[in-house]
Every structure is written in structure tokens, then in C-alpha cells.
Amino acid sequence: MSALAYGIQLPVQSQSTLYTEPWETAAGPEDLVAVARAADAAGFAYVACCDHVGIPRRLAAAMSTVWYDPVATLAHLAAVTERVRLLSHVAVVGLRHPLLTAKQYATLDHLSGGRLVLGVGAGHVREEFEVLGADFGRRGAVLDESIDALRAALGPEEFPEHHGRRYDFAGLGQRPRPAQPYVPLWVGGSSPAAVRRAALKGDGWLPQGDPRERLPAVIARLKALREEAGVEAPCTIGAITEPLYVGRPGWDVGRRTVSGPPRVLAESLRAYRAMGVDQIQVRFRSRGRTELTDQMAAFGAEVAPDL
């Protein structure tokens, strides 16, 4: 059994009240760069960035309006890192024509030397779809076809071709091509439809914070669907862990946070591997950028070797 890979959703770039630390509200690009470099140095598999075009007033108090663009942000961070992969978690691809999405992300993959992982999801903010003229009510079906179209548009062909119900294109060349011969496409979401989509169309699954006790049944369902459909390619199963703190915190990190010596954290996180999880997305409690990057370094040096 191979070791668990570990990645991180970047701080600062999205500031929902569900997970943002107070220090992030005054942070900016230099903090993102420092965290991305820390991830690169500490062996993180990826850094991730979210996708929202605009937040309606009815949701702004909870979600905030701080949502950096994933393509621009990941491209910026690609230039200051060397190894870590760049994950959109998740791109709401139904908001854009697949050729536009392909142009943006193929360029990102090209510029980064082949480090893109394209995470996609259906989206949930109706007003974003409406203002852009996208179909909110049919967003699941749109996502299904978008994945097929993106497979073609991010493949090796300079003139990709797709003929579907909503999108139809051929004879339009796009260069540069992705540096990777095959861009991994991970599907986000935990609804039955999202799990089915990940099973049948994805190279990986990105759950939306499912509690540990729910994961084994969902993973079993995903694998059964894949087997029934005759999909033999491997699927990277993900999980979002509880908040973590390496060592004994000298402040209140919350009752859900897993904290303690490195061996305690490693033992707790190995349970994910036993469930069939391949990669975990971790989040650390912190009171500032330095505490966060110190936590990341400690995790990479003292916890990760025992995963």
C-alpha cells in the first residue's frame, strides 16, 4: 500500500467564513507566494484554488466576495514554485464554453511544465449562472458534456473536435498544447450525481468535506459504479481532513482539530488510507502566515514520512 499523498487548499484566495482564519483578511499576494513555496518545499502534492465569478449580496456575509481567479492565481504561483501540482478545486466549467476553459488551462499546463490537475464541479450559486447566460437548472448535464468536450480540447490534437447537444466544435486550432499528454481531471462533489460523475468520467474524486464515517460507503459505491461500467483506469480518491495542528497548541484550536505529536497525527490520518483514500487535503489552524508555513514544514518533515 502506497503512502498517502497530501495537498492543501490555499489560504487567502478564498475567504468563506466556514474556514478562513482571521489573519487572512489582511493578507495578499506575497502571503500566497510564501505558502505555495512552503508547500513546494514540504512535499505537498498540490496547491488548490477555488472558482467563483461573483457572489450575490444574499451570500456575501457568509461566503465573502474574496475569490481569486484560479487560472491567474495558479499561473502566478507556477512561476515561483518548481514541483508542486496546481489544482482547480473546483473550476465551475459550466460557466464557460469548453474551448475557453481549454485555452486557459492548456496555457497554464504549458507554462507550468505539466503540473495542472483540472478539478471540475457543477457550481451552486444561481446568480453566477444567470448573469453569464449559463443554464443553472441543467448544470449537471452541462458539466457531463463539458467533461467530454474538455477531454478532447485538452488532448494532443491541435484541432480538437467535439460534437454534442450543447457544444459543437471542429477545425479550430489551439496552441500551445498542454505539456502533459493527458491532463488529470478530478470531479468534485458529494451528491449521488457527483459521485456517479466521478466514477464514470473522472480520473479522481474530490469530496466536499464528508465526515470520516461516511467515506467508506461512498468510496465503495464509486468503485462499484466504475466496475459496473467497465472503467479499468485508476481513480484517485480524495478526502478533506479535519483541521490539523502539529504539536501541542498554546491556544484554542477548536474541538474538531486533530492535534498532538507527529505520530498521533500520522496514526489518525492513516485511517484514511485504510478506507481506500489516495490523497488527503489538509488544513492547519494558524494565527498568521509564519505559523501556517511552520505547520506545513513540520507536517512534511515529521508527519508525512509515517503516512
Buried (B, 14 or more C-beta within 10 A) or exposed (E): EEEBBBBBBBBBBBBBEEBBBEBBEEBEEEBBBBBBBBBBBBBBBBBBBBBBBEBBEEBEEEBBEBBBBBBEBBBBBBEEBEEBBBBBBBBBBBBBBBBEBBBBBBBBBBBBEBBBBBBBBBBEBEBBBEEBEBEBEBBBBBBBBBBBBBBBBBBEEEEBBBEBEBBEBEEEEBEEBBBBEEBBBBBBBBEEBBBBBBBBBBBBBBBEEBEBEEBEEBBEBBBEBBEEEEBEEEBBBBBBBBBBBBBEBEEEBEEEBBBBEBEBBBBBBBEBBEBBBBBBBBBBBBEBBEBBBBBBBBBBBBBBEBB
